[in-house]
């Protein structure tokens, strides 16, 4: 029996088709799928297992959570089958409810992060934050060149940018917390930094033109992104040819409480994962190195990744 027939058989089950329709849009945890579909976890898990056996979805562990997504290496034929099947039933009431529930889940994700950063706006530099050590930031600053245009993506209050603006030509701070933007803008005015501008926006959809900056920084911001690859892709888009990306972030860890304490979406990243994000986006001369490790538990380690846009 050929692969196409097997895929068609897999798509014939309504629950599996609903799961695939959701995973076409977003990587989701089992708990999120359970909330969206209103089904028991056992039923969802058994159907996901069948989809995994059919090589249509893949799973990854992130701490105690299991996340599912469509396989990235699906053949064009398999992807066409799935999209066609989903489109054929797109008007069904259940699929409409699923889409609404998915939007609600994604909004809930964003709210958790936004509420955390709105809460700590004005206090970020005074409180402990994983990976935010002067030792690590110092390594990042050493890579800077004067008189350039900088984009600090996921800047928070922009403590780093407050320093950069004293030498750079222009610094753009991008953050999705209205309160962070408000506090940062006030700091810029207070310090007389006319070349430091805060903009409200998401690091996965940066509100800056193509090829408009010389340096893009993601300092302890990437682990807050829903889709880290999209954030790195956006950094590539806004960089001019020859421009550089610097990513300062936590090495992969198992401190689950970071999700609750710091609104972390990801528990850090392996060196290979950061390297892969930059290479996939198109960066050349990619390097990833460990630059700091904290002495107290849970011993967060900080990685610095860099790369250049060649064209």
ZIKANOR-V34529 format. One record per backbone hydrogen bond with DSSP energy under -1.0 kcal/mol. NH is the residue of the N-H (numbers start at 0). CO is the residue of the C=O. If there is no record, write none. Layout:
# ZIKANOR-V34529
{{NH/CO} {NH/CO}}
This chain:
# ZIKANOR-V34529
{{5/1} {6/2} {7/3} {8/4} {9/5} {10/6} {12/9} {16/12} {17/13} {18/14} {19/15} {20/16} {21/17} {22/18} {23/19} {24/21} {25/21} {27/67} {29/65} {32/28} {33/29} {34/30} {35/31} {36/32} {37/33} {43/39} {44/40} {45/41} {46/42} {47/43} {48/44} {49/45} {50/46} {51/47} {52/48} {53/49} {54/51} {55/50} {57/68} {59/66} {61/64} {64/61} {66/59} {67/27} {68/57} {70/55} {73/70} {78/74} {79/75} {80/76} {81/77} {82/78} {83/79} {84/80} {85/81} {86/82} {87/83} {89/86} {91/88} {95/91} {96/92} {97/93} {98/94} {99/95} {100/96} {101/97} {102/98} {103/99} {104/100} {105/101} {106/102} {107/103} {108/104} {109/105} {110/106} {111/107} {112/108} {113/109} {114/110} {115/111} {116/112} {117/113} {118/114} {119/115} {122/119} {125/122} {126/122} {131/128} {132/130} {136/132} {137/133} {138/134} {139/135} {140/136} {141/137} {142/139} {143/140} {146/166} {149/169} {150/214} {151/171} {152/216} {153/173} {154/173} {157/154} {161/157} {163/159} {164/160} {165/162} {166/163} {167/163} {168/147} {169/147} {170/194} {171/149} {172/196} {173/151} {174/198} {180/176} {181/177} {182/178} {183/179} {184/180} {185/181} {186/182} {187/183} {188/184} {189/185} {190/186} {191/188} {192/187} {193/191} {195/192} {196/170} {198/172} {200/174} {204/201} {207/205} {210/236} {211/237} {212/237} {213/148} {214/148} {215/243} {216/150} {217/245} {219/247} {223/220} {224/221} {230/226} {231/227} {232/228} {233/229} {234/230} {235/231} {236/232} {237/233} {239/212} {241/308} {242/239} {243/213} {244/306} {245/215} {246/304} {247/217} {248/302} {250/300} {251/268} {252/266} {255/253} {257/254} {258/255} {260/256} {261/257} {263/257} {264/222} {265/222} {267/265} {268/249} {273/269} {274/270} {275/271} {276/272} {277/273} {278/274} {279/275} {280/276} {282/277} {283/307} {286/305} {288/303} {290/301} {291/301} {293/299} {298/295} {301/291} {302/248} {303/288} {304/246} {305/286} {306/244} {307/283} {308/242}}
